[in-house]
Amino acid sequence: MHLVDGPFKKLIGGWKFTPLQPEACRIEFQLDFEFTNKLIELAFGRIFKELASNMVQAFTVRAKEVYRAG
C-alpha cells in the first residue's frame, strides 16, 4: 500500500503472513505514516494508529469465523 493522495506526507503499509503451523499463521500489519501538517498529526495520529490496530483485530476475528466454519 502506497500513498496516492490525501492528508499524508507519507503512507506506506502492508500485511505480512508468517506460517506457524499447517493451520495457523502470524498476521502483522505494518503502517508507516506522516501527515502533511503537524497539527493534523497531533489531532489524528493516535486515532489513526488505533484504527490500524482495529483492522488487525477485525481481520483476525473474521478469519476465525471463516476458517472454523470450514
SULNORGI-V957282 format. One record per backbone hydrogen bond with DSSP energy under -0.5 kcal/mol. CO is the residue of the C=O (numbers start at 0). NH is the residue of the N-H. E is the energy in kcal/mol with one decimal. If there is no record, write none. Layout:
co/nh/e
CO/NH/E
CO/NH/E
//
This chain:
co/nh/e
0/12/-2.0
6/35/-2.4
9/33/-2.6
10/2/-1.1
11/31/-3.4
13/29/-2.5
15/17/-0.5
15/27/-2.5
16/18/-0.5
17/25/-3.0
20/19/-0.6
20/23/-1.7
23/19/-2.4
23/20/-1.7
25/17/-2.5
27/15/-2.7
27/29/-0.5
29/13/-2.0
30/32/-0.5
31/11/-2.7
33/8/-3.4
33/9/-2.2
36/40/-2.2
37/41/-2.3
38/42/-2.0
39/43/-3.0
40/44/-2.4
43/47/-2.8
44/48/-1.9
45/49/-2.1
46/50/-2.3
47/51/-2.0
48/52/-2.0
49/53/-2.5
50/54/-1.8
51/55/-1.5
52/56/-2.0
53/57/-2.8
54/58/-2.3
55/59/-2.4
56/60/-2.5
57/61/-2.4
58/62/-2.6
59/63/-2.2
60/64/-2.0
61/65/-2.5
62/66/-2.8
63/67/-1.8
64/68/-1.1
65/69/-0.8
//
